[in-house]
Amino acid sequence: MLVRDVLDSQWGEASVARIVGVHGIGWSWKSREEMHETWHGALSAGLRNIRYPDAGTVTFEAAFYGHLYNGGTGKSGDDVLYTAADVADGFEYEILEAMAREADPAAFDEEIDGPASKGLVVRGAQACLDILERTPYLGGMTASLLIRQIKQVHRYFEDAALGEEIRGELEAAIQEGTRVVLAHSLGSVAAYEVLWNLKDVRIDTLVTMGSPLGLKSIRRRLARTADAEPGRPPSVRRWVNVAAEQDVVALRKRINTLYGGEVEDFVVTNPLHRMHDCTLYLANLRTARAVEAALG
């Protein structure tokens, strides 16, 4: 029996899911089944909160790619800790610095601005990590884990084969009859690129949650149809963006003006220690109402 058959039997689903979800960073050692149970449960809870009559029977497909990060480069085994010296100049430092600036703007001075050499990158990266480790936003996340997750985002863009496999997973999950795509964190980047190039399927609503699509370092690497201006993917009727005020991954909370004025932005509140938690986004009122409107 296929994994999808097992999940369909468990949740009473038809062969085509009306909702597809794609996760973000941090799922490398989890499973498709775990994602399905976690996301379906949180989404159903949000829909029950607004008294959506079919909350218990919404059909959901997990676009899971976490396992793809287990077969490539990166530290493993006895060599598990990343340090500031492992933060690469360019993309990785830009992301780290942007997160630190969001967490504590007043802490920045000339000493950690604009690294011009590896030595300065290390000092700047360490200063940024010190800022982030003493803020409540990251819920006690270690510097090593934070660097590992930034490197996951970097690999998505730099490893062409990996990026193609991740997008392929989402493409396989989306079928005729899919109404909603829910995309969290890095998953929102993959969803944006996939939906820009989707030709045969129309999606009613894209919901991005805790998305880094507002970051300049992300935007300049996005793949779109040649000569297309940034905006709502043509395969999507409505784009809803939900960002927690406390979320340092979703650094720019409102992205409407960056994407052609075609995004409905909602800034919400998450607990500090779970500011980027996918389950809180999935159960959020704004997410639930967007899904309700799409499913009818």
Steps between C-alpha positions, in 0.01 A plus 500: 500500500635844407562770762224712348258205525584457869443870568183506292366206698592664831340834418225386266646691206431477131784449252528872426556730798331838491775641723874450449755605762875546461719531808805714572840442655559264790322186373808302398454217750122486494263313270219555254259330740606729785454808285158383386379438855643826637382727221160338455435520875595867530311599187188313612519668841505843339206414279301365795568825685313692230228230486582389148255210453743268320798564730538133587498373144715747305727313261869572543818392321845547657768620260789367705864552404688494833664166422670652194734692731628176654693385196718799426767724643517632853640401836386171647608222731751611763547837329157647569569853619509806278675816618525857373798393289265280294282793392584571137539853373224622273160335529545327837641807672231722346225279643664478842559875522145581388359274774722658765406852390132410527548349846701790645556801270661707776779246548658572162801722454785531254683199639257253347402689187616407152756217527775529240704192590448158656636626831245778506229257396584280797500793744182637346332159496593435863361838602176421317478157664557654843210737439269224384589257779408753769163590352182307579397482135685180415369297791841389625626393158876448505735688269595171336139415418430849370801484267394153384158634404644800316719257308190300405356810337833565327512145366153537351631775274856380442440126448306491175417130525368536854287801412355313204412199718332721761293677237423164340352375827260793509417465130411133558268590788307768311235354272187608319255560782753643745354825628748622760877492543624567853871583508711560810845659522735366227199315360354835398804561279459163330126557463551840340740356242283196426179698465666749266571217258183295548318492168221244518355547850329802652527555876237710673710615797865503601560559872860580594582481871813624675643569157846641421379622159543858616877463532701663221753216504215255436314709244795545270543122474139412419429320176210640299388489141745695284444876508214468751472764769471388865138443587230246568574178308266483199372156604366646827178701542571630851818531708474539878815564706492441877798619706540514877620830638761309703624281213859584404484265200217701350709813534280710275148446624321674214614396153213637291701786351785263411275276293298730281240598758339157470554358849260521795726546803393413854730567796412272792637417844680180603656422840865609510635150550295364209514802273564290184299190595313359200215362712420845639489641148282213377248547781500878471174682433634662180614167358173331590290772338709490182455123478128527574454757223687282251315179581158662527 
